[in-house]
């Protein structure tokens, strides 16, 4: 599997964990997780740099380009 796909799965897993924490009335932890995800996405949008994607590209490599 390649870096971009792993990063998308990781984001979905983290957001699911936050949703489960909300459902279990653990609001503080859920808000912390969601805030971290929001900050990462905003940094990615502003600077076109995602730290997790950078690490995953080093470890797993980039996805092949589709024509």
Number of C-alpha atoms within 10 A of each C-alpha: 9 14 20 18 14 16 18 12 12 13 15 12 12 17 16 13 16 22 18 14 17 15 11 10 11 13 15 11 14 21 15 12 17 16 12 12 16 12 11 15 15 14 14 14 11 8 8 9 14 16 11 16 20 15 13 18 17 11 11 14 15 16 12 7 5 4 3
